[in-house]
Amino acid sequence: MSSDYRYSYNSVYSQSETAIKPVVDRILRFGKLSPQDHALLTSVVFNGNDISEAERRQINRIFDQIQTGQLKLIDW
């Protein structure tokens, strides 16, 4: 895994500590999804966090690409 791809999560459960767009942009740019990425995105969607429709569409785009095999799952 490239060093550019590595980063840390402070909390996957707090919307205030996450930035959806940069995470989605990085996933799409590298074409890779880690378990931490998945945990972050699913926690934002399923924990009742207040996210915009645009953010929800970005997250759904990632999940669609997983289903179609367009994203490589790493470190699973």
MODELLER restraints for C-alpha pairs under 7 A, 6 or more apart:
rsr = mdl.restraints
at = mdl.atoms
rsr.add(forms.Gaussian(group=physical.xy_distance, feature=features.Distance(at['CA:11:A'], at['CA:17:A']), mean=6.70, stdev=0.5))
rsr.add(forms.Gaussian(group=physical.xy_distance, feature=features.Distance(at['CA:12:A'], at['CA:39:A']), mean=6.73, stdev=0.5))
rsr.add(forms.Gaussian(group=physical.xy_distance, feature=features.Distance(at['CA:12:A'], at['CA:40:A']), mean=4.72, stdev=0.5))
rsr.add(forms.Gaussian(group=physical.xy_distance, feature=features.Distance(at['CA:12:A'], at['CA:43:A']), mean=6.35, stdev=0.5))
rsr.add(forms.Gaussian(group=physical.xy_distance, feature=features.Distance(at['CA:13:A'], at['CA:43:A']), mean=5.83, stdev=0.5))
rsr.add(forms.Gaussian(group=physical.xy_distance, feature=features.Distance(at['CA:13:A'], at['CA:44:A']), mean=6.69, stdev=0.5))
rsr.add(forms.Gaussian(group=physical.xy_distance, feature=features.Distance(at['CA:15:A'], at['CA:44:A']), mean=6.45, stdev=0.5))
rsr.add(forms.Gaussian(group=physical.xy_distance, feature=features.Distance(at['CA:15:A'], at['CA:49:A']), mean=6.15, stdev=0.5))
rsr.add(forms.Gaussian(group=physical.xy_distance, feature=features.Distance(at['CA:20:A'], at['CA:55:A']), mean=6.51, stdev=0.5))
rsr.add(forms.Gaussian(group=physical.xy_distance, feature=features.Distance(at['CA:24:A'], at['CA:58:A']), mean=6.70, stdev=0.5))
rsr.add(forms.Gaussian(group=physical.xy_distance, feature=features.Distance(at['CA:24:A'], at['CA:59:A']), mean=6.96, stdev=0.5))
rsr.add(forms.Gaussian(group=physical.xy_distance, feature=features.Distance(at['CA:27:A'], at['CA:33:A']), mean=6.00, stdev=0.5))
rsr.add(forms.Gaussian(group=physical.xy_distance, feature=features.Distance(at['CA:31:A'], at['CA:71:A']), mean=5.03, stdev=0.5))
rsr.add(forms.Gaussian(group=physical.xy_distance, feature=features.Distance(at['CA:31:A'], at['CA:72:A']), mean=6.04, stdev=0.5))
rsr.add(forms.Gaussian(group=physical.xy_distance, feature=features.Distance(at['CA:32:A'], at['CA:71:A']), mean=5.45, stdev=0.5))
rsr.add(forms.Gaussian(group=physical.xy_distance, feature=features.Distance(at['CA:32:A'], at['CA:72:A']), mean=4.67, stdev=0.5))
rsr.add(forms.Gaussian(group=physical.xy_distance, feature=features.Distance(at['CA:32:A'], at['CA:73:A']), mean=5.73, stdev=0.5))
rsr.add(forms.Gaussian(group=physical.xy_distance, feature=features.Distance(at['CA:32:A'], at['CA:74:A']), mean=6.41, stdev=0.5))
rsr.add(forms.Gaussian(group=physical.xy_distance, feature=features.Distance(at['CA:33:A'], at['CA:71:A']), mean=6.65, stdev=0.5))
rsr.add(forms.Gaussian(group=physical.xy_distance, feature=features.Distance(at['CA:33:A'], at['CA:72:A']), mean=6.19, stdev=0.5))
rsr.add(forms.Gaussian(group=physical.xy_distance, feature=features.Distance(at['CA:33:A'], at['CA:73:A']), mean=4.91, stdev=0.5))
rsr.add(forms.Gaussian(group=physical.xy_distance, feature=features.Distance(at['CA:33:A'], at['CA:74:A']), mean=5.98, stdev=0.5))
rsr.add(forms.Gaussian(group=physical.xy_distance, feature=features.Distance(at['CA:34:A'], at['CA:73:A']), mean=6.01, stdev=0.5))
rsr.add(forms.Gaussian(group=physical.xy_distance, feature=features.Distance(at['CA:34:A'], at['CA:74:A']), mean=5.11, stdev=0.5))
rsr.add(forms.Gaussian(group=physical.xy_distance, feature=features.Distance(at['CA:34:A'], at['CA:75:A']), mean=6.13, stdev=0.5))
rsr.add(forms.Gaussian(group=physical.xy_distance, feature=features.Distance(at['CA:35:A'], at['CA:75:A']), mean=6.97, stdev=0.5))
rsr.add(forms.Gaussian(group=physical.xy_distance, feature=features.Distance(at['CA:35:A'], at['CA:76:A']), mean=6.24, stdev=0.5))
rsr.add(forms.Gaussian(group=physical.xy_distance, feature=features.Distance(at['CA:41:A'], at['CA:59:A']), mean=6.64, stdev=0.5))
rsr.add(forms.Gaussian(group=physical.xy_distance, feature=features.Distance(at['CA:65:A'], at['CA:71:A']), mean=5.70, stdev=0.5))
